[in-house]
Amino acid sequence: ENEYAEDEIMVFYSTGSGYWQSTSTGSYLDFSYTCAGDYIYFTMMPAGAPAYNLTCTINVYDDDEMSITWPASSMYGPTTIYYERE
């Protein structure tokens, strides 16, 4: 759950895939990812549009909390968002 916008969720599977979803608008975005050190590399796969790559930094605080710092080219713009596991 996105602690900034609680109607947005990101689901990460151990297989390196996942999705972002807005529960209020129904918007949905598939992605694949890999992690290396403090970085998470996304390939975003919007329906009906070309895939694109994003490199973000990630901080994991414990089993339930993490933050992702998104670049200017992301859907959030340059910002750090905190996530909590549900």
DOKOL-238959 format. One record per residue: chain; residue number from 1; x, y, z of N, C-alpha, C in turn. Coordinates in Angstrom, 3 decimals. Each point is the difference from the previous one (the first is absolute). Example, Ala and Ser with C-alpha at 12.3 -4.5 7.8 and 13.67 -1.06 7.14 Angstrom:
% DOKOL-238959
+-------+-----+----------+----------+----------+----------+----------+----------+----------+----------+----------+
| kette |  nr |      n.X |      n.Y |      n.Z |     ca.X |     ca.Y |     ca.Z |      c.X |      c.Y |      c.Z |
+-------+-----+----------+----------+----------+----------+----------+----------+----------+----------+----------+
|     A |   1 |   13.190 |   -5.690 |    7.800 |   -0.890 |    1.190 |    0.000 |    0.900 |    1.200 |    0.000 |
|     A |   2 |   -0.350 |    1.050 |   -0.720 |    0.820 |    1.190 |    0.060 |   -0.770 |    1.090 |    0.730 |
+-------+-----+----------+----------+----------+----------+----------+----------+----------+----------+----------+
***
This chain:
% DOKOL-238959
+-------+-----+----------+----------+----------+----------+----------+----------+----------+----------+----------+
| kette |  nr |      n.X |      n.Y |      n.Z |     ca.X |     ca.Y |     ca.Z |      c.X |      c.Y |      c.Z |
+-------+-----+----------+----------+----------+----------+----------+----------+----------+----------+----------+
|     A |   1 |    0.842 |   -1.178 |    0.000 |   -0.842 |    1.178 |    0.000 |    0.884 |    1.237 |    0.000 |
|     A |   2 |   -0.333 |    0.952 |   -0.844 |    0.685 |    1.271 |   -0.086 |   -0.467 |    0.854 |    1.175 |
|     A |   3 |    0.901 |    0.372 |    0.904 |   -0.399 |    0.772 |    1.168 |   -0.360 |    1.440 |   -0.357 |
|     A |   4 |    0.396 |    0.465 |   -1.180 |   -0.317 |    1.347 |   -0.462 |   -1.389 |    0.048 |   -0.614 |
|     A |   5 |   -0.343 |   -0.985 |   -0.788 |   -1.302 |   -0.107 |   -0.659 |   -0.526 |   -1.402 |    0.279 |
|     A |   6 |   -0.813 |   -0.146 |    1.018 |   -0.411 |   -1.317 |    0.466 |   -0.850 |   -0.776 |   -0.998 |
|     A |   7 |   -0.462 |    0.667 |   -1.066 |   -0.785 |   -0.714 |   -1.009 |    0.889 |   -0.647 |   -1.053 |
|     A |   8 |    1.324 |    0.115 |    0.145 |    0.932 |   -0.611 |   -0.938 |    0.743 |   -1.149 |    0.672 |
|     A |   9 |    0.125 |   -1.100 |   -0.733 |    0.747 |   -1.140 |    0.515 |    1.020 |   -0.439 |   -1.040 |
|     A |  10 |    1.091 |   -0.565 |    0.470 |    0.978 |   -0.659 |   -0.858 |    0.159 |   -1.411 |    0.529 |
|     A |  11 |   -0.067 |   -0.965 |   -0.902 |    0.159 |   -1.398 |    0.365 |    1.276 |   -0.502 |   -0.656 |
|     A |  12 |    0.886 |   -0.575 |    0.806 |    1.264 |   -0.553 |   -0.480 |   -0.032 |   -1.513 |    0.197 |
|     A |  13 |    0.212 |   -0.737 |   -1.075 |    0.119 |   -1.457 |    0.091 |    1.472 |   -0.375 |    0.022 |
|     A |  14 |    0.321 |   -1.092 |    0.633 |    1.397 |   -0.447 |    0.088 |    0.558 |   -0.395 |   -1.364 |
|     A |  15 |   -0.840 |   -0.136 |   -0.995 |    0.428 |   -0.367 |   -1.350 |    0.573 |    1.184 |   -0.782 |
|     A |  16 |   -0.045 |    1.219 |    0.591 |    0.505 |    1.179 |   -0.696 |   -1.062 |    0.722 |   -0.809 |
|     A |  17 |   -1.258 |   -0.285 |    0.273 |   -1.092 |    0.712 |   -0.665 |   -0.905 |    0.605 |    1.064 |
|     A |  18 |   -0.922 |    0.840 |   -0.440 |   -0.938 |    0.597 |    0.926 |   -0.931 |    0.941 |   -0.722 |
|     A |  19 |   -0.742 |    0.778 |    0.789 |   -0.886 |    0.984 |   -0.604 |   -0.258 |    1.142 |    0.975 |
|     A |  20 |   -0.368 |    1.149 |   -0.578 |   -0.464 |    1.165 |    0.732 |   -1.476 |    0.139 |   -0.297 |
|     A |  21 |   -0.796 |    0.382 |    1.001 |   -1.421 |    0.184 |   -0.228 |   -0.541 |    1.119 |    0.878 |
|     A |  22 |   -0.880 |    0.803 |   -0.568 |   -0.747 |    0.992 |    0.754 |   -1.367 |   -0.606 |    0.290 |
|     A |  23 |   -0.307 |   -0.179 |    1.277 |   -1.284 |   -0.597 |    0.354 |   -1.151 |    0.985 |   -0.184 |
|     A |  24 |    0.294 |    1.300 |   -0.078 |   -1.072 |    0.976 |   -0.188 |   -0.360 |    0.213 |   -1.463 |
|     A |  25 |    0.998 |   -0.082 |   -0.895 |   -0.274 |    0.245 |   -1.426 |   -0.025 |   -1.279 |   -0.829 |
|     A |  26 |    0.559 |   -1.085 |    0.537 |    0.085 |   -1.242 |   -0.756 |    1.192 |   -0.049 |   -0.939 |
|     A |  27 |    0.832 |    1.050 |   -0.021 |    1.205 |   -0.005 |   -0.843 |    0.908 |   -1.141 |    0.427 |
|     A |  28 |    0.700 |   -0.572 |   -0.974 |    0.786 |   -1.210 |    0.232 |    1.234 |    0.040 |   -0.892 |
|     A |  29 |    1.146 |   -0.427 |    0.530 |    1.240 |    0.010 |   -0.766 |    0.849 |   -1.199 |    0.403 |
|     A |  30 |    0.272 |   -0.897 |   -0.951 |    0.904 |   -1.122 |    0.246 |    1.438 |    0.487 |   -0.035 |
|     A |  31 |    0.874 |   -0.695 |    0.737 |    1.427 |    0.293 |   -0.071 |    0.805 |   -1.248 |    0.306 |
|     A |  32 |    1.259 |    0.042 |   -0.416 |    0.978 |   -0.983 |    0.451 |    1.079 |    0.794 |    0.730 |
|     A |  33 |    0.769 |   -0.678 |    0.840 |    1.008 |    0.713 |    0.782 |    1.155 |   -0.920 |    0.362 |
|     A |  34 |    1.125 |    0.617 |    0.269 |    1.146 |   -0.666 |    0.607 |    0.570 |    0.958 |    1.034 |
|     A |  35 |    0.620 |   -0.552 |    1.020 |    0.631 |    0.803 |    1.043 |    1.486 |   -0.310 |    0.041 |
|     A |  36 |    0.788 |    1.028 |    0.223 |    1.440 |   -0.159 |    0.193 |    0.454 |    1.085 |    0.965 |
|     A |  37 |    0.412 |   -0.417 |    1.186 |    0.421 |    0.973 |    1.004 |   -1.147 |    0.918 |    0.379 |
|     A |  38 |    0.233 |    1.300 |   -0.102 |   -1.021 |    0.989 |    0.353 |   -0.857 |    0.415 |   -1.189 |
|     A |  39 |    0.069 |   -0.736 |   -1.093 |   -0.730 |    0.377 |   -1.218 |   -1.046 |   -1.046 |   -0.363 |
|     A |  40 |   -1.105 |    0.496 |   -0.541 |   -1.019 |   -0.867 |   -0.580 |   -0.214 |    0.488 |   -1.427 |
|     A |  41 |    0.082 |   -0.925 |   -0.925 |   -0.113 |    0.300 |   -1.428 |   -1.341 |   -0.521 |   -0.493 |
|     A |  42 |   -0.850 |    0.914 |   -0.432 |   -1.329 |   -0.353 |   -0.480 |   -0.057 |    0.026 |   -1.519 |
|     A |  43 |   -0.750 |   -0.906 |   -0.579 |   -0.482 |    0.120 |   -1.370 |   -1.510 |    0.083 |    0.123 |
|     A |  44 |   -0.526 |    1.181 |   -0.287 |   -1.437 |    0.239 |    0.080 |   -0.630 |   -0.388 |   -1.334 |
|     A |  45 |   -1.125 |   -0.690 |    0.064 |   -0.646 |   -0.518 |   -1.211 |   -1.451 |    0.482 |   -0.095 |
|     A |  46 |   -0.185 |    1.259 |   -0.391 |   -1.374 |    0.504 |   -0.115 |   -0.754 |   -0.669 |   -1.143 |
|     A |  47 |   -1.277 |   -0.257 |    0.221 |   -0.829 |   -0.621 |   -1.040 |   -0.124 |    0.952 |   -1.188 |
|     A |  48 |    0.279 |   -0.506 |   -1.195 |   -0.160 |    0.783 |   -1.209 |    1.078 |    1.036 |   -0.246 |
|     A |  49 |    1.094 |   -0.053 |    0.737 |    1.097 |    0.967 |   -0.174 |    1.330 |   -0.735 |    0.165 |
|     A |  50 |    1.086 |    0.591 |   -0.502 |    1.301 |   -0.660 |    0.127 |    0.458 |   -0.108 |    1.461 |
|     A |  51 |    0.701 |   -1.061 |    0.303 |    0.611 |   -0.172 |    1.323 |    1.088 |    1.054 |    0.184 |
|     A |  52 |    0.251 |    0.362 |    1.251 |    1.068 |    0.956 |    0.286 |    0.673 |   -0.389 |    1.316 |
|     A |  53 |    1.253 |    0.452 |    0.163 |    0.815 |   -0.368 |    1.154 |    0.134 |    1.163 |    0.973 |
|     A |  54 |    0.046 |   -0.325 |    1.283 |    0.239 |    0.969 |    1.063 |    1.017 |   -0.590 |    0.970 |
|     A |  55 |    0.951 |    0.815 |    0.428 |    0.946 |   -0.398 |    1.038 |   -0.314 |    0.813 |    1.244 |
|     A |  56 |   -0.252 |   -0.689 |    1.094 |   -0.377 |    0.638 |    1.257 |    0.946 |   -0.474 |    1.096 |
|     A |  57 |    0.042 |    0.752 |    1.085 |    0.698 |   -0.507 |    1.182 |   -1.052 |   -0.569 |    0.939 |
|     A |  58 |    0.424 |   -0.994 |    0.767 |   -0.917 |   -0.670 |    0.923 |    0.680 |   -0.132 |    1.354 |
|     A |  59 |   -0.775 |    0.229 |    1.045 |    0.455 |   -0.210 |    1.375 |   -1.022 |   -0.897 |    0.688 |
|     A |  60 |    0.471 |   -1.096 |    0.564 |   -0.870 |   -0.906 |    0.738 |    0.314 |    0.190 |    1.478 |
|     A |  61 |   -1.031 |    0.331 |    0.778 |    0.195 |    0.325 |    1.412 |   -0.194 |   -1.199 |    0.908 |
|     A |  62 |   -0.923 |   -0.851 |   -0.329 |   -0.236 |   -1.233 |    0.741 |   -0.873 |   -0.880 |   -0.891 |
|     A |  63 |   -0.584 |   -1.019 |    0.534 |   -0.806 |   -0.906 |   -0.822 |   -1.267 |    0.657 |   -0.544 |
|     A |  64 |   -0.388 |    1.147 |    0.568 |   -1.281 |    0.597 |   -0.363 |    0.078 |    1.358 |   -0.685 |
|     A |  65 |    1.158 |    0.643 |   -0.037 |    0.076 |    1.355 |   -0.547 |    1.195 |    0.179 |   -0.921 |
|     A |  66 |   -0.237 |    0.793 |   -1.050 |    1.080 |    0.351 |   -0.922 |   -0.331 |    1.344 |   -0.627 |
|     A |  67 |    0.997 |    0.614 |   -0.613 |   -0.236 |    1.207 |   -0.778 |    0.636 |   -0.178 |   -1.368 |
|     A |  68 |   -0.625 |    0.610 |   -0.989 |    0.541 |    0.033 |   -1.358 |    0.127 |    1.461 |   -0.389 |
|     A |  69 |    1.179 |    0.393 |   -0.443 |    0.209 |    1.351 |   -0.510 |   -0.100 |   -0.071 |   -1.509 |
|     A |  70 |   -1.031 |    0.658 |   -0.525 |   -0.331 |   -0.034 |   -1.426 |    0.702 |    1.129 |   -0.737 |
|     A |  71 |    0.441 |   -0.243 |   -1.250 |    0.643 |    1.052 |   -0.784 |   -1.036 |    0.962 |   -0.594 |
|     A |  72 |    0.481 |    1.103 |   -0.551 |   -0.881 |    1.008 |   -0.612 |   -0.859 |   -0.582 |   -1.116 |
|     A |  73 |    0.493 |   -1.022 |   -0.684 |   -0.733 |   -0.583 |   -1.130 |   -1.095 |   -0.979 |    0.427 |
|     A |  74 |   -0.180 |   -0.209 |    1.301 |   -1.000 |   -0.966 |    0.472 |   -1.395 |    0.619 |    0.024 |
|     A |  75 |   -0.994 |   -0.840 |    0.254 |   -1.385 |    0.458 |    0.091 |   -0.211 |    0.907 |    1.208 |
|     A |  76 |    0.923 |   -0.040 |    0.974 |   -0.100 |    0.834 |    1.196 |    0.843 |    1.262 |   -0.091 |
|     A |  77 |    0.912 |    0.076 |   -0.968 |    0.987 |    1.074 |   -0.015 |    1.076 |   -0.318 |    1.024 |
|     A |  78 |    0.954 |    0.917 |    0.206 |    1.105 |   -0.281 |    0.927 |   -0.476 |    0.074 |    1.453 |
|     A |  79 |   -0.189 |   -1.146 |    0.605 |   -0.497 |   -0.026 |    1.377 |    0.331 |   -1.330 |    0.670 |
|     A |  80 |   -0.020 |   -0.004 |    1.313 |    0.151 |   -1.228 |    0.777 |   -1.355 |   -0.358 |    0.580 |
|     A |  81 |   -0.412 |   -1.237 |   -0.217 |   -1.276 |   -0.476 |    0.518 |    0.267 |   -1.172 |    0.937 |
|     A |  82 |   -0.696 |    0.011 |    1.110 |    0.134 |   -1.050 |    1.008 |   -1.143 |   -0.995 |   -0.169 |
|     A |  83 |    0.355 |   -1.276 |    0.070 |   -0.955 |   -1.073 |   -0.189 |   -0.023 |   -0.888 |    1.220 |
|     A |  84 |   -1.172 |   -0.514 |    0.309 |   -0.157 |   -0.908 |    1.128 |   -0.643 |   -1.285 |   -0.501 |
|     A |  85 |    0.538 |   -1.123 |    0.438 |   -0.547 |   -1.301 |   -0.395 |   -1.325 |   -0.234 |    0.704 |
|     A |  86 |   -0.933 |   -0.533 |   -0.745 |   -1.295 |   -0.348 |    0.598 |   -0.118 |   -1.477 |    0.171 |
+-------+-----+----------+----------+----------+----------+----------+----------+----------+----------+----------+
***
